[in-house]
């Protein structure tokens, strides 16, 4: 049986998210409008498959929505240059920690970033 591998991924968001979403704006006081708005997530799927789930409002068999509203509404495309250097991880907890680490690193670089 193959073991799941978890990956982090980055989606570029339309800059409209900054002007239209108060929670996003409040989470990114460092944003100066020069760099992009981003979403950082983690998944056990391929990043492009996960991005498609976000854009289509994917729901699981039990009817739970597994897509981010921010990515569904404002997501434009994946930014592999910001995450390809990160190797897949073997545990979900490791991937969640890496998601947060990457998001905060990108915020320090003055991107506007949303993560869960």
TAMOVEN-V182800 format. One line per field, one symbol per residue. psi: psi as a letter, one per 20 degrees, with the letter a starting at -180 (. if undefined). burial: b if it has 24 or more other ideal C-beta (glycine too) atoms within 12 Angstrom, else e. Layout:
psi: ???
burial: ???
This chain:
psi: pqqqpqqqrpppqqihhhhiohggghiliipjigarpqpprqqjrqhhggghgghikpqahijppjqphghghipgrqmhiiihipqqqiqghghgghggggghghghjjqpppr.
burial: eeeeebbbbbbbbbbebbeebeebeebbeebeeeebbbbbbbbbeebeebbebbbeeeeeeeeeebbbebbbebbbbbbeebbeebebbeeeeebeebbeebbeebbeeebbbbbe
